[in-house]
Amino acid sequence: MEDNIVVKKVEGGSIISHPPLFSENGRFIYVGCGADINCFSVSSGKLVASYTADQNFGRIVNLCFHPSDDKLLVAIHFNAVIVFWDLIGTQAAKLSKQQELDLKEYNVISAKCLSRNYSSYDVNCVVVSYKLQVSNSNDINIGLFALEEGTFLHKFDEKIKLGSDRTVTVVQCHPNSNTLAIGDNTGRIVLYYNVMQKNTRSQTVYHWHTLPVNDVVFTSSGNNFYSGGAENVLVKWFYENTETRHYLPRISASIVHLSVTEDNQYVAVSTQNNSIIIVNSQNRINSVIQTFTWGVHASNADEFEKVFPAGVVFDSRSRSLVTNGLPGHIQFFSLDQSQLAFNLDIVCQNFITRTRDQAVFNADVCLLAISDDSSWLATVERRPIDNKYVVDDVLKFWTFNEKSQIYKLNTYTNSVDRISKLYFRPSVDLDGSHMVATLHKDVYKLWSPYNLLEDEKNPIKSWQHEYTSKLYHNQPLHAISFSEDGCILAAAFGPSIVLKVLDDSDDFKTSLTHGFEHIRFLEFGKNSSSWMLVAASSTRLLVWNVLSETLLTTIWVQVERLIADPMSEYMAIFTANNDLFVFTPNSKNVVYKKQNIFGKNDKSTSILWALFAPKSDHQNGQNLSWLDNSTLYMLTNQQELLKFEKTDTLQKMVEAFVDDNFTNLTPLGRIISNKEISHTTKNINYMPEFDTLIDEDKTAFEILEEPAHLMLPLETQLERILLACLKT
């Protein structure tokens, strides 16, 4: 049993759980991602640094600068902990201290720092909204706490009333006057003047939004303010004129948070698809911070289970994981660069935003599959209406165009029968013969390409329906699997497994049945286990010999998910308790076991999808570890992409050194920090410069590996690159 395997986060997690925070000079932006802080470049949208805190603190609910020290970054966490970070330059940071709030049985919903200049308690404070941990009530409490000590100071009992049909969605203070901006659920923004004097209090209504106002933010001068909601439009208002406004339409998703720089040059727009758009003062998009794209339909914890309905597949050509992205799109996430490569529009329809009185449902991708050689892509799209679906599913086949280096639509067909799963047969021969199986309620269909236009030099292929299976004792169809050589198809009808030889005209060769539980997963073995078939129901794992048609092994285990490594004979099962078991079909011994992948205290995280992705440097032959040729990836309901990887003592020492000295700076971040710290510490002897701690040759070449649109101007790096080349 290997004990040097760890779970590592690749990407994902929310960067939109709170408003982004601009640095003092407006060149960088800080956002919380789980319990960590990420620092991005405003000009490029590139990550330049990451600061890691104790995961037991919970996710960050807000970030702010210390009211008395703008070099001290304050992070307020969900589990009522405040973490103080000392900023070194603009990107590097070190943890200064941590302080628990006087909230033993509560979780923090949101918080904001308040200077002692605006507090009657003569201490720097933090205004906190919080709720009971174990309560199902939605009652929110608002209190005032001492920032440094975390002690309770005051509880607010007054609430703002807007009338029986209106509720408050956002409240913001004017930076220079005694004015409040209040957004409500009917799309209004009401400015209340002289809010502290009831006798002279007045108001002005600004109304353009049809849907609830999600956020409002003032510029530092107070002459303008911005607002946004689910219309996907950024609105710029003028304080003195209710009728004049500027718009930035066609934002990629609903606007959830807004922030503005001190000099009013940039606005950060957090959108529901886990993206931050940087807009300049001319209302033009300057850059986009886009990590792992979220399903925009996820507005609460229950809907997180539905955000990746198409699952996750591996694209061998681009070495990317492919899953749902923007509405109607699929995203290609590069494993080698650990970043979003691109989104591909599958539905090819304009996204329609909802209205106040009627829900609008957009078509989305619900299934996808890619052939072994990545020459073909198959997708199924569907349009939901009131939790039901229209009559037809749309099945599309896409071919990879070598010239344009992108998938292009090849075949379009409607399926009256609902499609539940989609599989490509493994490539049988060198000429690229392909086949796709679609699962329906109680039958499966086989599809294959044919020559639409006979041309020896440039044959044009299209896809056609080739075969439909017969009903099997009126049992529902739950799973299928192709053998490694692509000659046999196994289909699970209820508790029975039906085997069909694909080159044979008969409907099936034989059937395998043991017990009455329905089979939910099927996987053929690979290499030395290719003659074995692994089946899983809800409570047990079955291993069959397909040659002798005999049951070899029965293991009682609750199987939530079964996956197979395409590069070896290893398989993995996940249980409902987030336990992992790795095994081979030809052995009863468990190769690797990990219980409670996310920890005993984490009951909210579950695994939506998992798969083995081949490594770029994989080698066929004897494997010393189950992770030698492939990496096991997981996609969770928190929309985080995780992986299992091997580590060793030397690697841990290197990572610790990097964390202590560079706080996970990227190559771009190290160069920027090096320059800024060198500039600010010219006359200080005790501050070490980064150029004495890192390998300049390595950093020079790392910059060349960055995407072209994110790279520093090449003329600024030519000297370093040439010197590095001369040294090598």
Secondary structure, DSSP 8 states (H G I E B T S, - for coil): ----EEEEEEEES-S-SS--EE-TTSSEEEEEETTEEEEEETTT--EEEEE---GGG--EEEEEEETTEEEEEEEEETTSEEEEEEEETTTEEEEEEEEE-S-TTEEEEEEEEE-GGG-TTSS-EEEEEEEESS------EEEEEETTT--EEEEE-------TT--EEEEEE-SSSSEEEEEETTSEEEEEESTT-TTT-EEEEEE--SS-EEEEEE-TTSSEEEEEETT--EEEEETTEEEEEEEE---SS-EEEEEE-TTS-EEEEEETTTEEEEEETTS-EEEEEE-S---TT--STGGGGGS-TT--EEETTTTEEEEE-STTEEEEEETTTTEEEEEEESS-S------SSS-----EEEEEEE-TTSSEEEEEEE-EETTEE-S-EEEEEEEEETTTTEEEEEEEEEESS---EEEE----STT----EEEE-SS-EEEEEEEEEE--SSS-EEEEEEEEE----TT--EEEEEE-TTS-EEEEEETTEEEEEETTSSSS-SEEEE-SSS---EEEE--GGGTTEEEEE-SSEEEEEETTTTEEEEEEE---SEEEE-TTSS-EEEE-TTS-EEEE-TT-SSEEEEES-TT-TT--S--EEEEEEEE-TT---S--SSTTSSEEEEEEETT-EEEEEEE--HHHHHHHHHHHHHHTT--HHHHHHHHHHHHHHTTT-SSS--GGGTS-HHHHHHHHHTS-GGGS--GGGTHHHHHHHHHH-
